[in-house]
Amino acid sequence: MEINVAVGPYPVLLIGLAEAYGLEKAEDIMMEGMEAAGKAVEEGRAVAIGEIGRPHFDCPEDIWDSSNRILKRGMEIAKENDVPVIIHCESGTTETNRSLSDIARSAGLDPGLVVKHSSPPFVADGETYGVMPSMPASKTNIKEALSKGTDRFMLETDYIDDPAKPSAIMSVTTVPNKVKWMLASGTADEETVFRICKDIPDSLYRR
């Protein structure tokens, strides 16, 4: 079995650091973390930069702008090392993907190497702007994504994000169980499953 390691300064940390040290110093600390992540990739101890990005909730404009500067540097490092970035950020609209794609292009990084973690089923070309969606593996997400006529996405587990159950997670068995369901129910054929679960991850992580 092969495990792919991603490293990077988690974006929400910026808020606590800014409260403790001021935003300018906090941004410097996050940038140092990004450089350390790049070194880990360069030395072969990781294969991706992530999760990086920006807070997934409303935040002050100065935090937002700082987060985008840190994110761009992470994408520049990914470009330098020819590795993907895994993004943690807001997910409400397709404008998120447009923004991520724009920042990637400004950093010289192919948007196809930008993996949107916990993505909604925004999988059509006009929704992704080239960004690679990675969706929580629910039947609803899978059905909606495939109904758009594309299998350009990945599946993942994550926290369920239910305020009433803050620690509830999707089990690590969720993806294999949903793959079995996809095949047994006729929701997807073997070729589609192979692309989602092997071809796309292999191409991203250079396996």
C-alpha positions in Angstrom: 0.0 0.0 0.0 1.2 3.5 -0.8 0.5 6.6 1.3 0.8 10.1 -0.1 1.9 12.7 2.3 0.9 16.4 2.0 2.3 19.1 4.2 1.5 22.8 4.6 0.4 25.4 7.1 -3.3 25.0 7.8 -5.0 28.3 6.7 -7.2 28.8 9.8 -4.0 29.0 12.0 -3.5 32.5 10.6 -6.3 33.9 12.7 -5.0 32.7 16.0 -1.4 33.8 15.1 -2.7 37.2 14.2 -4.5 37.5 17.5 -1.3 36.6 19.3 1.4 38.4 17.3 -0.4 40.8 14.9 -1.2 40.1 11.3 2.2 41.0 9.7 4.1 38.6 12.0 1.4 36.0 11.6 1.8 36.1 7.8 5.6 35.8 8.2 5.1 32.7 10.3 2.7 31.1 7.8 5.1 31.9 5.0 7.9 30.2 6.9 5.7 27.2 7.3 5.1 27.2 3.6 8.8 27.3 2.8 9.3 24.4 5.3 6.6 22.5 3.4 8.4 23.1 0.1 11.6 21.8 1.6 9.8 18.6 2.7 8.6 18.1 -0.9 12.0 18.9 -2.4 13.6 16.3 -0.1 11.0 13.6 -1.1 9.3 13.5 2.3 6.0 14.7 0.9 4.3 14.6 -2.5 2.0 17.6 -2.2 1.5 21.0 -0.5 -1.6 21.0 1.6 -4.0 21.6 3.1 -3.4 25.3 2.4 -5.9 28.0 1.4 -8.0 30.4 3.4 -10.7 30.2 6.2 -13.8 28.4 5.1 -16.0 30.9 7.0 -16.4 34.7 6.9 -13.4 36.6 8.0 -12.0 40.2 8.0 -10.8 41.4 4.7 -7.2 41.8 5.9 -7.2 38.1 6.9 -8.6 37.2 3.5 -6.0 39.2 1.6 -3.2 37.8 3.7 -4.5 34.2 3.2 -4.5 34.7 -0.5 -0.9 35.9 -0.5 0.2 32.9 1.6 -1.8 30.6 -0.8 -0.2 32.1 -3.8 3.3 31.4 -2.3 2.2 27.8 -1.7 1.2 27.5 -5.3 4.5 29.0 -6.5 6.3 26.4 -4.4 4.1 23.7 -5.9 5.0 24.9 -9.4 8.7 24.9 -8.5 8.5 21.3 -7.4 5.9 20.1 -10.0 3.5 18.8 -7.3 -0.2 19.5 -6.5 -1.7 21.7 -3.8 -4.6 20.5 -1.7 -7.0 23.4 -0.9 -9.0 24.0 2.3 -11.3 27.0 1.8 -14.9 28.1 1.4 -17.0 26.0 -1.0 -20.3 27.7 -1.5 -20.2 28.7 -5.1 -18.3 28.0 -8.3 -16.7 31.4 -7.9 -14.4 29.7 -5.4 -13.0 27.6 -8.2 -12.6 30.6 -10.4 -10.6 32.4 -7.7 -8.4 29.4 -7.1 -7.8 29.0 -10.8 -6.9 32.7 -11.1 -4.4 32.5 -8.2 -2.9 29.4 -9.6 -2.4 30.9 -13.0 -0.8 34.0 -11.5 1.6 31.7 -9.7 2.4 29.8 -12.9 0.7 26.6 -11.7 -1.6 24.5 -13.8 -5.1 24.7 -12.2 -5.4 21.0 -12.8 -2.9 20.6 -10.0 -5.2 22.4 -7.6 -7.2 19.9 -5.6 -10.3 21.4 -4.0 -10.8 19.4 -0.8 -14.4 18.9 0.4 -15.7 20.1 -2.9 -19.4 20.2 -3.7 -20.3 18.3 -6.9 -19.0 21.2 -9.1 -17.4 19.0 -11.8 -18.4 20.4 -15.2 -15.9 22.5 -17.1 -17.9 25.7 -16.5 -17.9 25.0 -12.7 -14.3 23.9 -12.1 -12.3 26.5 -14.1 -9.7 23.7 -14.4 -9.5 23.0 -10.7 -9.7 19.3 -9.7 -12.7 18.6 -7.4 -12.3 16.1 -4.5 -15.8 15.4 -3.1 -16.9 13.7 0.1 -18.1 10.3 -1.0 -21.8 10.5 -0.5 -24.4 8.9 -2.8 -25.9 12.3 -3.4 -22.6 13.9 -4.5 -21.7 10.9 -6.7 -25.0 10.8 -8.5 -25.1 14.6 -9.1 -21.5 14.6 -10.3 -22.0 11.8 -12.8 -25.2 13.2 -14.0 -23.2 16.1 -15.5 -21.5 13.7 -17.9 -18.0 13.7 -16.5 -15.9 11.5 -14.3 -13.2 14.2 -13.6 -13.3 14.2 -9.9 -11.9 12.3 -6.9 -13.7 10.9 -3.7 -12.7 11.4 -0.1 -13.7 11.2 3.5 -13.9 14.1 5.9 -15.6 15.5 8.9 -19.4 15.4 8.4 -19.5 19.1 9.4 -22.6 18.8 11.5 -22.7 21.4 14.3 -24.6 19.0 16.4 -21.9 16.4 16.0 -18.7 18.3 15.8 -16.4 15.3 15.9 -18.4 13.1 13.6 -16.5 11.8 10.6 -17.0 9.8 7.4 -15.3 6.5 8.2 -12.2 5.5 6.2 -14.3 2.7 4.7 -16.7 5.2 3.1 -14.9 5.4 -0.2 -14.5 1.7 -0.8 -18.1 1.1 0.3 -19.3 3.8 -2.1 -17.3 2.3 -4.9 -18.9 -1.1 -4.3 -22.3 0.6 -4.4 -21.5 2.5 -7.6 -20.6 -0.8 -9.4 -23.4 -2.9 -7.8 -26.1 -0.4 -8.5 -24.9 0.4 -12.0 -24.3 4.0 -11.1 -20.8 3.7 -12.7 -19.0 1.1 -14.7 -15.5 -0.2 -14.0 -13.8 2.2 -16.4 -15.3 5.2 -14.6 -14.3 3.9 -11.2 -10.8 3.1 -12.4 -10.5 6.7 -13.7 -11.8 8.3 -10.4 -9.9 6.1 -8.0 -6.6 5.3 -9.9 -6.0 7.3 -13.1 -6.6 10.7 -11.6 -4.8 10.2 -8.3 -1.9 8.5 -10.1 -1.5 11.5 -12.4 -1.6 14.0 -9.6 0.8 12.3 -7.3 3.1 11.0 -10.0 2.6 7.3 -9.0 
